[in-house]
Amino acid sequence: MRSKKKAMTPGVKPPPERDSDALPERPTINDIARIAEVSKKTVSRVLNKSPFVSPETRQKIEAIIERTSYTPDPQARGLAFRRSFLVGMVFDNPNPQYVVNMQQGILDGLRGSGFELVIHPCDRLSRGYLESVRDFADRQKLFGVILTPSVSEDEQLARMLERMNCAYVRIASVPLDRPDRMIVSHDRNGGAQAGRHLTSLGHRRIGFISGPSTFRSSYERRAGLEEGLAVSGLQLRPELIAEGAYTFESGRSCGEILLNKPDRPTAIFCANDEMAAGLLLAARRAHLRVPEDLSVVGFDDFQVATQVFPTLTTVHSPIRSVGQLAAQKLFAREGAASAEGTAATPLPSLVVRESSGPVPG
């Protein structure tokens, strides 16, 4: 029986046939890689819409896939990767707005990649928390994990993920790991801006409501405040410091303590906006006007900063951008882009609103 030949346009020679173009009835991913003269991993990235393939290579592979009517085998795909197309976010932050903003940023970084985000809240101080994170990563067969403060500061957790061969990126206020595994949020820089702002308004008795001692950010924001005060020859007075919990209620209770001091502060810097909002309530109950009698500065610039009265002067922390960069850096460790190629983390910036003003005359 004669084989049928394809009709050709007169005067046009057919392309030479190559042994590499010969395909079985049901081609495999290895066949596609052989014809495209690329690795199997590159074909997999194209199939999974990874951003780490050049446009030329992507078009070449997609054309071969269309011509051969190749369909990936889901079971073989799962066995080949031995992990899912999921990125995990592990957090123990008590501020819901921080968690939401971080999620939005990570999703920005995942957009168009074919990966999805799964979250794992935990309590770093609870018994068995390390085992719960290990089970989460193992059960979901995660591509990688993004660790937010304060779990990001746990060396045991980082080493455990390394032993599991689970890629991770840590977000923290100071460098704690290799550059390709770190996003530094520069909290000290933001605290210094708050200190310089308050001293520029003439304040000398400046209080501080810190976050929990288990968060490195508490120390960094305090250290930044002290640096800002030192520019004007001032020191943070121990009796004007109260430890909060990054919650509204702790800001209110710490505010009551500081505002009941015989020599109360004329300005208070709070380590986050939730506590600053609680301090505004304490000031109102103490019949103090803000900013006429008391200046208040927060940290984060979350939605609550513009929802309170007076609106809150605060340090804008680019949480959403940090989340996006963390996702990009996680991919960069596995893909064609280098970690050095990801954008630098933007620095915090002071946003002056209504809650800060000159020292009372």
C-alpha positions in Angstrom: 0.0 0.0 0.0 1.4 3.3 -1.0 1.9 6.0 1.6 0.1 9.3 0.9 2.3 12.3 0.3 1.3 15.8 1.4 0.5 18.2 -1.4 3.2 20.8 -1.8 3.0 24.3 -3.3 4.6 24.2 -6.8 8.3 25.4 -6.7 8.6 25.0 -2.9 10.8 22.2 -1.6 9.6 20.2 1.4 11.7 20.6 4.6 14.1 17.7 5.1 12.9 15.0 7.4 14.9 14.3 10.5 15.0 11.2 12.5 14.5 13.3 15.6 11.0 14.3 14.3 9.8 10.7 14.2 7.2 10.3 17.0 5.4 7.4 18.5 1.6 7.4 18.4 1.5 8.9 21.9 4.5 11.2 22.3 6.0 11.8 25.7 7.5 14.8 27.3 10.9 13.3 26.4 9.9 13.3 22.8 8.9 16.9 22.9 12.2 17.8 24.6 14.2 15.9 22.0 12.6 17.6 19.0 12.8 21.0 20.6 16.5 20.3 21.6 15.8 21.5 25.1 15.7 19.8 28.5 12.7 18.0 29.9 12.6 20.5 32.7 12.3 23.4 30.1 9.3 21.6 28.5 7.8 21.2 32.0 8.1 24.9 32.7 6.3 25.7 29.4 3.5 23.3 30.3 3.1 24.8 33.7 3.3 28.4 32.5 6.5 29.2 34.4 7.8 32.7 33.8 11.4 31.4 33.6 11.5 30.5 29.9 12.5 32.9 27.1 9.7 33.9 24.7 11.5 32.3 21.7 11.9 29.0 23.5 8.4 29.0 24.7 7.0 29.7 21.2 9.1 26.9 19.8 8.0 24.3 22.3 4.3 25.4 22.1 4.4 25.0 18.3 5.8 21.5 18.6 3.2 20.6 21.3 0.4 21.8 19.0 1.8 20.0 15.9 2.1 16.7 17.8 -1.1 17.0 19.8 0.9 16.2 22.9 -1.1 15.9 26.1 0.8 15.6 29.4 0.1 12.6 31.7 -1.0 14.0 35.1 0.2 10.9 37.0 3.6 11.0 35.3 3.8 14.7 35.8 3.2 14.3 39.5 5.8 11.5 39.9 8.4 13.5 37.9 8.1 16.6 40.1 7.4 14.8 43.4 5.8 18.0 44.6 2.8 20.2 43.9 2.5 23.6 42.3 1.8 25.2 45.7 3.7 27.9 47.6 3.2 27.9 51.4 3.1 31.0 53.7 3.8 30.3 57.3 3.0 33.0 59.8 2.4 33.7 63.5 1.7 37.5 63.3 -1.1 38.7 65.5 -2.0 41.5 63.1 -4.6 40.4 60.6 -3.9 43.3 58.2 -0.3 42.3 58.0 -1.3 38.8 57.0 -3.7 40.1 54.4 -1.2 42.5 52.9 1.5 39.9 52.8 -0.9 37.4 51.1 -1.8 40.0 48.4 1.9 40.6 47.7 2.7 37.0 47.4 -0.2 36.5 45.1 1.1 39.4 43.0 4.4 37.5 42.7 2.6 34.2 41.8 0.4 35.8 39.1 0.8 34.1 35.7 3.1 31.4 37.1 0.5 28.6 37.4 1.3 28.3 41.2 -1.2 28.8 44.0 -0.8 30.0 47.6 -1.7 28.0 50.7 -1.3 29.4 54.2 -0.4 27.9 57.6 -1.0 29.9 60.7 0.9 28.7 63.8 2.1 29.6 67.3 5.9 29.6 67.5 5.7 29.2 71.2 3.4 26.2 71.2 4.5 22.6 71.7 4.8 20.8 68.4 4.8 23.8 66.1 7.9 22.7 64.2 6.2 19.3 63.6 3.1 21.0 62.3 5.1 23.1 59.8 7.0 19.9 58.7 3.7 18.1 58.2 2.2 21.0 56.3 5.2 21.2 53.9 5.3 17.4 53.5 1.6 16.9 53.1 1.2 19.6 50.5 4.5 18.7 48.7 5.2 22.4 48.6 7.3 23.9 45.8 8.6 26.3 48.5 7.8 28.2 51.7 7.7 31.9 52.6 8.4 32.6 56.2 7.2 35.8 57.8 8.1 37.3 61.2 8.5 36.0 63.8 8.7 32.3 62.5 11.2 33.6 60.0 13.6 34.3 62.9 13.6 30.6 64.0 16.9 29.0 63.0 15.5 25.5 63.9 12.7 26.0 61.4 15.0 27.1 58.6 17.4 24.2 59.2 14.5 21.7 59.2 13.2 23.0 55.8 16.8 22.8 54.5 17.0 19.1 55.6 13.7 18.5 53.9 15.0 20.0 50.7 12.2 22.5 50.8 13.1 25.9 49.3 12.3 28.8 51.5 12.6 32.6 51.7 12.7 34.4 55.0 11.3 37.9 55.6 12.9 39.7 58.6 14.0 43.1 59.8 17.7 42.0 59.6 19.7 39.6 57.5 19.5 36.1 59.0 20.5 33.9 56.0 22.0 33.8 52.6 21.0 36.7 50.3 19.1 34.3 48.0 16.9 33.3 51.0 16.3 36.7 52.6 14.1 39.7 52.2 15.1 42.4 54.7 12.4 44.9 55.7 14.7 47.6 57.2 12.6 48.3 60.3 15.4 50.2 62.0 15.4 52.7 59.2 11.7 53.4 59.7 12.1 53.8 63.5 14.9 56.3 62.9 12.6 58.4 60.7 9.9 58.4 63.4 12.5 59.6 66.0 13.8 62.4 63.8 10.3 63.5 63.0 9.3 63.9 66.6 12.4 65.7 67.7 12.1 68.0 64.7 8.7 69.0 66.2 10.5 70.0 69.5 9.6 66.9 71.6 12.0 65.8 74.2 10.0 63.4 76.4 9.2 60.7 73.9 7.7 57.4 74.9 7.8 54.0 73.1 5.2 51.2 73.0 7.1 48.2 71.7 5.9 44.9 70.1 6.4 41.5 71.8 9.9 40.6 72.9 9.7 37.5 70.7 9.7 39.6 67.5 13.0 40.9 66.3 11.1 43.8 64.7 10.4 45.2 68.2 14.2 45.6 68.9 14.9 47.0 65.5 12.2 49.6 65.6 13.3 50.6 69.1 17.0 50.8 68.0 15.9 53.0 65.0 14.0 55.3 67.4 17.1 55.6 69.6 19.2 56.4 66.6 16.7 59.1 65.5 16.7 60.6 69.0 20.5 60.5 69.2 20.7 62.9 66.3 19.3 65.6 68.6 21.4 64.5 71.6 18.5 62.6 73.3 18.1 59.2 74.8 15.0 57.0 75.2 14.1 57.0 78.9 13.5 53.5 80.3 10.5 54.7 82.4 8.8 55.8 79.1 8.9 52.4 77.5 6.0 49.8 77.6 5.9 46.4 76.0 2.8 45.7 73.9 1.6 42.8 71.8 1.0 44.4 68.4 -2.7 44.5 69.2 -5.2 47.3 69.7 -5.9 46.3 73.3 -2.2 46.3 74.3 -1.8 49.7 72.8 -4.7 51.0 74.9 -3.4 49.4 78.1 0.2 50.5 77.5 -1.0 54.0 76.7 -2.8 54.2 80.0 0.4 53.3 81.8 2.5 55.9 80.1 -0.1 58.7 80.2 -0.5 58.2 83.9 3.2 58.9 84.6 3.8 62.0 86.7 6.1 63.3 83.9 4.2 61.9 81.0 5.6 61.9 77.5 4.5 64.6 75.0 4.9 62.2 72.1 4.7 58.4 71.8 6.0 56.2 69.0 4.1 52.9 68.7 5.7 49.9 67.0 2.6 49.3 64.9 -0.6 51.0 63.9 -2.9 48.8 65.8 -1.2 49.8 69.1 -1.2 53.4 68.0 -5.0 53.2 67.5 -5.3 51.8 71.0 -3.2 54.7 72.3 -5.5 57.2 70.7 -8.4 55.7 72.7 -6.4 55.9 75.9 -5.6 59.5 75.2 -9.2 60.3 74.6 -10.2 58.7 77.9 -7.5 60.7 79.6 -9.0 63.9 78.1 -5.8 64.6 76.1 -6.1 66.1 72.7 -4.1 64.7 69.8 -1.8 66.3 68.6 -2.3 69.4 70.8 -1.4 67.6 74.0 0.1 64.4 72.7 1.7 63.4 69.4 1.3 59.8 68.2 3.3 58.0 65.5 2.6 54.4 64.4 4.3 51.9 62.1 3.1 50.0 59.0 0.6 52.4 57.4 -2.2 49.9 57.3 -5.8 50.9 56.6 -6.5 51.7 60.3 -4.1 54.7 60.0 -6.7 56.6 57.9 -9.8 55.2 59.6 -9.1 56.7 63.1 -9.4 60.3 64.3 -7.2 62.1 64.0 -5.6 60.3 61.1 -2.3 58.6 62.0 1.2 59.8 61.2 3.0 56.5 60.6 5.9 54.8 59.0 4.8 53.2 55.7 6.2 49.6 55.5 5.9 48.2 52.0 4.5 44.8 53.1 2.8 44.0 49.8 5.9 44.8 47.8 7.9 42.6 50.2 5.5 39.7 49.7 5.8 40.0 45.9 9.6 40.1 46.1 9.6 37.1 48.3 7.6 35.1 45.8 9.9 36.2 43.0 13.0 35.3 45.0 11.6 31.9 45.7 11.2 31.3 42.0 14.6 32.8 41.2 16.3 30.1 43.3 14.8 27.4 41.1 14.5 29.2 37.7 16.6 30.9 35.1 16.5 34.3 36.8 19.1 34.9 39.5 18.2 36.1 43.0 20.4 39.2 42.4 18.1 40.0 39.5 15.1 40.6 41.7 14.3 44.2 42.7 15.7 45.7 45.9 13.3 46.0 48.8 11.9 49.5 49.1 12.8 51.3 52.3 10.1 52.4 54.8 8.9 56.0 54.5 7.4 58.4 56.9 3.8 59.5 56.2 2.8 62.7 58.1 -0.9 63.1 58.9 -2.9 64.7 61.7 -1.7 62.8 64.8 1.7 64.5 65.2 2.4 68.2 65.9 4.6 70.6 67.8 5.4 70.1 71.4 2.8 71.7 73.7 3.8 75.3 74.6 
